[in-house]
Amino acid sequence: ASATEGRVAVGTGCSETSALGTAALGVGVQGADGVQAAAVAAARDALTLLWEHAPPPLGTPAPRGGPAGSDAVHSQSQGTPERGGASRHGCVAVGSRYGQVWRPHYTRDGVEVLTTDRFCCDRLGLSHLNGSLGVGGIAAPPRVVHEAMDGAETRREIEKLWMTSTVLRELNPSLLKIPGWHCERLAVLQERFRSSLIVVSPREGTVVFVVVRSDDGATIAMARQSVDLPHVPVPKGFVRMTVACGGYLAEATGRGDPSEGCRLTYINSIEPGGNIPNAIVKATLPNRAMTVAKARAVVLARRAHS
């Protein structure tokens, strides 16, 4: 087991130290290898979903009829997790589901907010999930935005409901190989979130956490997806949720120059578990997408004081 398992992990928003690790998974070496395989598969699937549902990359024509409009211009491509040898300009192209699944909700504070009730995750056997998507520009390079989104202190400012993230297992990033991309972080986490309503229990989930960077440094992607770990106990008073895809794509807008601003795309689709009425779940979707505006405010405020 890695020495960092069950400990604070700088750069993933982790704020809790515990005795968790491979032993807490209730598995031996062979079982741990199974967790590793499941985590790599989940990471690949989460990134694929992130790329498929994000807007078309900057610099390429948007699909006609898509939410961004037929005349929008969007980025040069990188490789993506393969599904039958796909790439960012192949059959798993960025934005291939953007115009098919998402409905424009409103534009506020420079963020285009879209929602759906047709998000699917084949790996987890989930379909017709609610989801939220936010797209907006930030006058900061992708690396700065990434550090704000996943730093413990800044993540708490951006995601008010986030409580803790505990590392269950740290994996070798080289396990995930994607042409044109470098995997910077691969881990299995247990995350906890408070509820925004008194009558709704707080949520918890066991997820793979993956961060990849394009070889030219112009794009950083982070994705989460649930990994089934039945031997990891659900904390008392919490309900285990299932994360189909949660993450973001930060793309440099300065003709690939990562020192300039970026476009941030944030995606969130979960099965919350429990018995939350669908109407309540749908009511929360637009605010989730506004994570982009919250991230922008935090980034710009910190740059102004640096």
KAPEGI-V272141 format. One record per run of one state. SS is the DSSP state (alpha for helix, beta for strand, coil for the rest). FROM is the first residue (numbers start at 1). LEN is the number of residues. If there is no record, write none. Layout:
SS FROM LEN
SS FROM LEN
//
This chain:
coil 1 21
alpha 22 4
coil 26 3
alpha 29 25
coil 54 7
beta 61 1
coil 62 11
beta 73 1
coil 74 24
alpha 98 4
coil 102 1
beta 103 6
coil 109 2
beta 111 11
alpha 122 3
coil 125 1
beta 126 13
coil 139 3
alpha 142 9
coil 151 1
alpha 152 7
coil 159 3
beta 162 10
coil 172 1
alpha 173 3
coil 176 5
beta 181 13
coil 194 8
beta 202 13
coil 215 4
beta 219 8
coil 227 11
beta 238 3
coil 241 1
beta 242 13
coil 255 2
beta 257 15
coil 272 6
alpha 278 12
coil 290 1
alpha 291 14
coil 305 2
//
